Amino acid sequence: MVVEPQSLDGLSTDQLREMAARLMTQLRHQGALLEKLSHENALLKRMKFAAQSERFNPEQKSLLEDEIEADLAAVASEIDALQQEPTATPQEKKRPKRLRLPANLPRHEIHHEPESSTCRCGCQMKRIGEDVAEKLDYAPGMFSVERHIRGKWVCAQCETIVQAPVAAHFIDKGIPTTGLLAQVLVAKYADHQPLHRQEAIFGRAGLAIPRSTLAQWVGTCGVRLQPLVDALKAQMLQYRVLHAD
């Protein structure tokens, strides 16, 4: 295993050339992959608008649009992962309006607090507030809301603010929990419930989740689960080889 040095000062000319060649190869690979994904993205968008103009019956049109939206979300997620710098500033990039979860849904509070309320200087910190993030959860037959509460603690002596880190989520800054995402995927692929039908099911529960949002969830899950798919594929291929022997 090659260990990357902390500084370039101690490298020889040959080592610098080798590192530069390796970086150029990585850049060419990422550039080619980005170009491929951009081309796929353009084709999917063309298919999406073509599907809207073609004469399909409502059932065919809904199924086709579901798959295209999910593929678009998957390709967009891969492109974002490849691009090291965002193409737009935070002021230019439009963020979707966050869904307001119905007040009648049961709430389950999950508190995230620092491991200790004692500051590094030895003083006792005081709680001055909290940040609350709500996630939509699903258990069989019932929707609920997870309220993640992160308390803010401050030391009056050294003015240090301490807060528990944000927990990792399957979709960054998204509202669905893993339980809800699992329900959408199982309903779509195992129970044969297209996304437009799931949209209607959620609507009857008072949740206005558009089909395009559900498709984005499906596409993002496809990208996030790809390492698991690759691992299962490798295991199955290994099993077949062992079985053949």
N, C-alpha and C positions, 0 to 999 in steps of 0.2 A: 504493500500500500504506500502510495506517495503522499508525504505530508507537505502541505503547502507552507512555505516559509512566511514568517510574520513580516519580513521586510525584503525588498528587492536589492538592497545594498550588497548583501553577501552572495548574490548569484553571479555565476560566471557568464560569459557571453553565450556559450552554448546552452546553458540553462535558460537564459532569457529568451533565446530563439525558440527553444522547445516550448516554453510557456506561451509565447506569442503565437506559435503555430497551433497549439491546442486551443487557445482562446478563439482564434480565427475559425477553426473547424466548428467549435460550438456556435459561434455567431452565424456561420453559414447554415448550419443545421436548423437553428431557431428561425432564421430568416425564411428558409424554405418551408418550414412547418407553418409559420405565420402566413405566408403567401397562400399555401394550400387551404388553411382554415378560412382566410378571407375570401378565397374563390368559392368555397363551399357555402359560406355565409351569403354571398351574392346570389348563388344558385337557389338557395332555400328561399330567399326573399322573392326572387322571381317566380318560384313555384307558388309561394303564398298568394301573390297578387294574381297569378294566372288562375289559381283555384277559385278566387273570388269572382272572376269573370266567366269561368266555364260553367256549363249547365250541368250541375250535379243535383241529385235529390238532397234534401236537408240532412239525411243521415250520413250520406257519403261525404258531403261537404264538411260536416262537423268532425268526422273521424280524420279526414285529411288535414284539416286545419290544426287539430290537436297534435298530430305527429310533427307537422312542420314547426309549430310553435315550440315544442319540446326540443327538436333538433336545433332550432335557432338559439335557444337558451344554452344548450350544451356547447355549441360552437363559440358563442359569445363568452362563455365562462373560460374556455380554453384559450381564447385570444387574450382575455384579461390577464390570465396567468402568465402568458408569454411576454406581454408588454411590461417592461420594468417601470416605465414612466407613463402616467395617465395622459391621454390625448387631450383632455380638457381640464381646466382648473375647476376647483370645487364650486366656484360661482357660475361657471358655464354649464356644468353637468346637471341635468335635471334629474332629481330623485323622485321616485313615485310617491304619491301621497300615502302615508301610513294608514293602514286599516284600523278604524276605531272598533274595538271589540265590544260586543253587547254587554251592558251592565248586568243583565239578568243571569249571565253564565256564572257558575260557581268558581270562586277564586281559591287557589292554593298558594300560600305565601312561602317562598324559599329565601331565607335570609343568608346573606354572604357578609361576614364580618372578618376583620383582621384576626390573626391568630392571637394577638395580644393587644390590649389597650394601653400598654405602657410604652412610652416613647423611648427611643434610643438614648435620650439624655437622662432617663430615669423618672421623668414626670408622668403623671397619669393624664391621659388624653380625654377629651370630652367629645361626645357625639354632637355634631352640628347640623346634620341633615342626612339625606339619603337620595340615591338614584333608583328609580323603579323602571323595570322593563317587563312588559307583558308579552307572554308567548302563548299562542293558541295550541292547546293539547287535545288529544282525542283518545278516549278509551272506548272499547266496543259499546256503541249505543249512546255515548254521552260526550259532549264537548265540555271543556273546562279551560280555565286560564291559569297559567303559572305566572305568579308575580315575583320576579327576582328583585330583591331589595338589597342594595349595597350601601351600607351605612358609611357616612363620612365622619372621621375622627380627626381631631386637631389637638396639637400640643400648644398650650398657651405660652409655654416658656420659650420654645424655639420655633414656633409657628409652622410646624410640620403637619401636613395633612396626609393621613393614611386611609386607604380604601382598598377593599378586597378587589383583586383583578376580575375583569369580566370573564365569565365562564365561556369556554369554547362552544360554539353552536355549529350545526351542520351547514346552515346557510347564514353567513355573516349578516347581521342586522336585519334578519328576517323574522317574521312572527311565528312560523311553524316550529313545533317541537319535533323530535325524531318520531314520536308516536303518531303525530298527524301525518308526517311525510310517509311513514310506513303504511298508514291507512290509504293514502292516495295511490301509492304504488301498487299495493295489494289489490285494491278495488279496480284499478285500471288493467293490470296484467293478469291477475288470477281470477277475479270475479267478473271481468269483461264489462266494467262500467266506464264508458268513455268520459272524458273530462266535462263535456257539456252536461251530462247527467249528474255528475258529482257536483257541478256548479249549482244545479237545481236542488240537490239534496242539502247542500250547505245553506242555500237561500231559505229553505223551509225552517232551518234552525236559526235564522236571523243573521247569518254570516254572508255578507256581500263579497264573496271572493270570486273575481272574474276568472273565466276559463284561461285567459292569457297568463294570469298569475299562476294558476295550477300547472300550466304547461312549462312555465319557467322553473317551477319547483322540480318537475319531473326531469327536465333537461339537466339541471344542476346536480340532481341526485345521480344521474347517469355518469357524469364526470367524476363526482366524488367516489362513487362505488367502483370505478374502473380498476383500481389496484386490487380490490377483492375479486373481481372477475378474472383478472390476470392470474392471481394466486390459485383460484379454483381451476382455471384452465390448465395451469402447470401441474397441479395435483392430479387432475383427471388424465392428462397425457402420461404422467409417470405411472399411474395405476394401470393404464392400458399396456404400457411397455412391460411392466412387471407381470401382468396377467398373460401377455403373449409369451414371455420367457417360460 
